[in-house]
Amino acid sequence: MPEILEIEQTEAEGVQIVKPEWDSWVVEIPQEIIEAQGLAKNSLVVLTYQNGKIESELTSPSSKMKAISKRLLEKIV
């Protein structure tokens, strides 16, 4: 069963409102949702505003980026 994620809304001082230049933005998926849904670690969601609706697309790290990260970690450890 899906869980409801409550997001606290706060007022930020000194925040300047600007006109967006793109119709899409990327949001990090919280780790607890990634684990609960069985998503790949570090998955992101791309939100796109189009025709009065917000569409979403899940993205995961590419296999090429995973391989590069693994090699870097092996060199460090």
N, C-alpha and C positions, 0 to 999 in steps of 0.2 A: 504494500500500500504506500502511495507517495506521501512524503512528509511535507509539512508546510514550513517554509523558512521565513521567519520573521526578520525584517530588516528595519533597524531603527533609523528614523529620519531625523537629521539634526540641521540646525542652522549654522552655517560657517561664516565667520566674520571675514570681511575683505575678499570674498569670492566675487570675481567679475564674471558676469554672464556674457558669453560671446555667441555669435551665430555659428552653428556647426558647419564644418566644411565637408563632412562626409555623412552618409546615411547609415553607416555601420560602425559598430564598436565591439571591442573584445572584452569579455569578462572572465575572470578566473572562477572556476567552479570550486566551492569549498571542499576540502579534503573529505569531510564526513559524507558528503553527497557522492563524491567519486567512489568511495569505498562501498557505500550502500547500494549504488547502482552498478557496480562492477566496471566502472570506466577506467581507461588507461590513466596512470599517474600523470599529473600535470595537464590534464585535459582542459580545454578552454571552450567557451561558447561564443560564437559570433552572432550578434544581434543586428538585424538590418530592418530599417523602417522603409516600407514600400507599400504604396497604395493604401495608406491609412492603417496598415497592420505591421506588427513586428514579427519577423520571421527569425528562426534560430537555426544554427548549424553547429554541431559539435565538432571539435577538431582535437586531434591527438598529436603528440610529437611524431614526426616522421621517422621511419626506420634509419634514414641517413643521420638525422640528428641524434638518435639513440646511440648509434654506433660511434659517432664522434664523442659524445658524452662518456661512453663507456671507456674509450681509449684514454681520454683525459683523466678520468678517475683512476684508471690502472697506473698511469704515470705518477699520479700524486700519491697514491697509497703504497 
